[in-house]
Amino acid sequence: MKIAILGFGSVGRGIARIVAERETGLVITAVADSKSGCIDNNGLNPLEVIRAKEETGLCGKKGVTPEYIIKNADYDALVEVTPTNAETGEPSLGFIKLALSTGKHVVTSNKGPVALNYDELSHIAREKEVQFKYEATVCGAIPIIQTLQYGLAGNKVKKLYGVFNGTCNYILTRMADERLTYKQALLEARELGYAEADPKYDVEGIDAAIKLVILANTIFGMKKRLEDVEITGICSLTSEAIELAEADELTIRLIGEIDNERGTLRVSPRVIPKDHTLVVQDTLNAVTIETDLAGEVTLIGRGAGSIETASAIISDLSFISNCHDRSS
Ligand SMILES: NC(=O)c1ccc[n+]([C@@H]2O[C@H](COP(=O)([O-])OP(=O)(O)OC[C@H]3O[C@@H](n4cnc5c(N)ncnc54)[C@H](OP(=O)(O)O)[C@@H]3O)[C@@H](O)[C@H]2O)c1
């Protein structure tokens, strides 16, 4: 299957590396970053495009834009991995709509368009009889969407809760283990590249809330916006609060929860026993799904990272490729 990749940063290059290193059945015919692009309908050499990007900052020629690629390259699926804009979803939203409208499958790791416009995008996909997949938008490498859509099909999900943000989890782990203050732990997370220069989305609980909105709307058929989520971040959490919890064999985690029976979404720091399944360390994510037939199912894994996030994208592409093979 031929793919075009929009966005050649951490995730885009992770995908190209996997395609170069193993037999995926995927051929990359086009790549774009913010300033350039390249097309070879017979297949680009992924390692050469990575080298060009790393040496020159450009993946191809100036003037070869995402729109040009979407309209003119030969590909079956668009892989949309440009930065997230949680307010408007753009420019990713426009790229995805254009590709779906011209009958291409789309796979994305971009939370903005999925949280804001899932109904519209999935409607276009159905009309055009193509797939719109977004596994990488929630919990990186953890196959949470596939588990909910297929693995637990036939179950009623009563509640779903867990650790959706690795940066916050890292900060809380370090505050508890090393007695660091919030500011010291945040600084360390920044130095290690886990936190952005502006960590607002992570530490204020917004990133976790966006992931809840994606699950609520796309899996549980709710019609939620970010404003509907009750959000408390970790910014005002003190070392004393954590020490107090630790003295009683408890600890604090930022937990996102969807109560599917009440229809509510909440993100807040919660005190939980230190031996609880959701007390994962460092940047890990963990999600417990409470169901009527299967009981509790918990998934733990890496919520971010170049190759880890690319793993979810490759999984979505494999799904599409298998459907494609069956129908042809
Ligand atoms: N990294 C992770 O672990 C992770 C995990 C889950 C989800 N995600 C999501 O996946 C997406 C990509 O993340 P990332 O970490 O790969 O980001 P990144 O390293 O910042 O890379 C973003 C890429 O998009 C390109 N870009 C920016 N604006 C563009 C435009 N208008 N048209 C075409 N390309 C454009 C950038 O171009 P330049 O190279 O020219 O700047 C860059 O190559 C984001 O939406 C992120 O939220 C990431």
The ligand as an SDF file (V2000), in Angstrom:
LIG
                    3D

 48 52  0  0  0  0  0  0  0  0999 V2000
    5.7500   12.6260   19.6370 N   0  0  0  0  0  0  0  0  0  0  0  0
    4.9120   11.8350   20.2740 C   0  0  0  0  0  0  0  0  0  0  0  0
    5.3120   11.0280   21.0930 O   0  0  0  0  0  0  0  0  0  0  0  0
    3.4430   11.9070   19.9750 C   0  0  0  0  0  0  0  0  0  0  0  0
    2.5630   10.9920   20.6160 C   0  0  0  0  0  0  0  0  0  0  0  0
    1.2000   10.9910   20.2890 C   0  0  0  0  0  0  0  0  0  0  0  0
    0.7240   11.9460   19.3830 C   0  0  0  0  0  0  0  0  0  0  0  0
    1.5900   12.8480   18.8290 N   0  0  0  0  0  0  0  0  0  0  0  0
    1.0520   13.8300   17.8610 C   0  0  0  0  0  0  0  0  0  0  0  0
    1.6000   13.5230   16.5790 O   0  0  0  0  0  0  0  0  0  0  0  0
    1.7890   14.7300   15.8420 C   0  0  0  0  0  0  0  0  0  0  0  0
    3.2450   14.8220   15.4160 C   0  0  0  0  0  0  0  0  0  0  0  0
    4.0450   14.8490   16.5780 O   0  0  0  0  0  0  0  0  0  0  0  0
    5.6360   15.0020   16.4760 P   0  0  0  0  0  0  0  0  0  0  0  0
    6.1450   14.7470   17.8440 O   0  0  0  0  0  0  0  0  0  0  0  0
    6.1390   14.2290   15.3280 O   0  0  0  0  0  0  0  0  0  0  0  0
    5.7750   16.5630   16.1610 O   0  0  0  0  0  0  0  0  0  0  0  0
    7.0790   17.3350   15.6560 P   0  0  0  0  0  0  0  0  0  0  0  0
    8.3050   16.5630   15.9680 O   0  0  0  0  0  0  0  0  0  0  0  0
    6.9400   18.7270   16.1280 O   0  0  0  0  0  0  0  0  0  0  0  0
    6.9160   17.3050   14.0440 O   0  0  0  0  0  0  0  0  0  0  0  0
    5.9010   17.9860   13.3900 C   0  0  0  0  0  0  0  0  0  0  0  0
    6.1840   17.9600   11.9180 C   0  0  0  0  0  0  0  0  0  0  0  0
    5.0980   18.5980   11.2430 O   0  0  0  0  0  0  0  0  0  0  0  0
    5.6450   19.5440   10.3140 C   0  0  0  0  0  0  0  0  0  0  0  0
    4.6790   20.6230   10.0540 N   0  0  0  0  0  0  0  0  0  0  0  0
    4.3510   21.6770   10.8300 C   0  0  0  0  0  0  0  0  0  0  0  0
    3.4140   22.4240   10.2290 N   0  0  0  0  0  0  0  0  0  0  0  0
    3.1790   21.8300    9.0250 C   0  0  0  0  0  0  0  0  0  0  0  0
    2.3630   22.1350    7.9160 C   0  0  0  0  0  0  0  0  0  0  0  0
    1.5680   23.1880    7.9220 N   0  0  0  0  0  0  0  0  0  0  0  0
    2.4100   21.3120    6.8440 N   0  0  0  0  0  0  0  0  0  0  0  0
    3.2170   20.2160    6.7980 C   0  0  0  0  0  0  0  0  0  0  0  0
    4.0290   19.8740    7.8210 N   0  0  0  0  0  0  0  0  0  0  0  0
    3.9990   20.6700    8.9130 C   0  0  0  0  0  0  0  0  0  0  0  0
    6.9230   20.0520   10.9620 C   0  0  0  0  0  0  0  0  0  0  0  0
    7.7230   20.6310    9.9600 O   0  0  0  0  0  0  0  0  0  0  0  0
    9.2290   21.1490   10.2430 P   0  0  0  0  0  0  0  0  0  0  0  0
   10.0620   19.9040   10.3950 O   0  0  0  0  0  0  0  0  0  0  0  0
    9.5550   21.8950    8.9770 O   0  0  0  0  0  0  0  0  0  0  0  0
    9.1610   21.9960   11.4580 O   0  0  0  0  0  0  0  0  0  0  0  0
    7.4650   18.7350   11.5250 C   0  0  0  0  0  0  0  0  0  0  0  0
    8.1550   18.0340   10.5090 O   0  0  0  0  0  0  0  0  0  0  0  0
    1.3230   15.8670   16.7510 C   0  0  0  0  0  0  0  0  0  0  0  0
   -0.0020   16.1940   16.4170 O   0  0  0  0  0  0  0  0  0  0  0  0
    1.4300   15.2600   18.1480 C   0  0  0  0  0  0  0  0  0  0  0  0
    0.5270   15.8550   19.0490 O   0  0  0  0  0  0  0  0  0  0  0  0
    2.9170   12.8360   19.0860 C   0  0  0  0  0  0  0  0  0  0  0  0
  1  2  1  0
  2  3  2  0
  2  4  1  0
  4  5  1  0
  4 48  2  0
  5  6  2  0
  6  7  1  0
  7  8  2  0
  8  9  1  0
  8 48  1  0
  9 10  1  0
  9 46  1  0
 10 11  1  0
 11 12  1  0
 11 44  1  0
 12 13  1  0
 13 14  1  0
 14 15  2  0
 14 16  1  0
 14 17  1  0
 17 18  1  0
 18 19  2  0
 18 20  1  0
 18 21  1  0
 21 22  1  0
 22 23  1  0
 23 24  1  0
 23 42  1  0
 24 25  1  0
 25 26  1  0
 25 36  1  0
 26 27  1  0
 26 35  1  0
 27 28  2  0
 28 29  1  0
 29 30  1  0
 29 35  2  0
 30 31  1  0
 30 32  2  0
 32 33  1  0
 33 34  2  0
 34 35  1  0
 36 37  1  0
 36 42  1  0
 37 38  1  0
 38 39  2  0
 38 40  1  0
 38 41  1  0
 42 43  1  0
 44 45  1  0
 44 46  1  0
 46 47  1  0
M  CHG  2   8   1  16  -1
M  END
$$$$
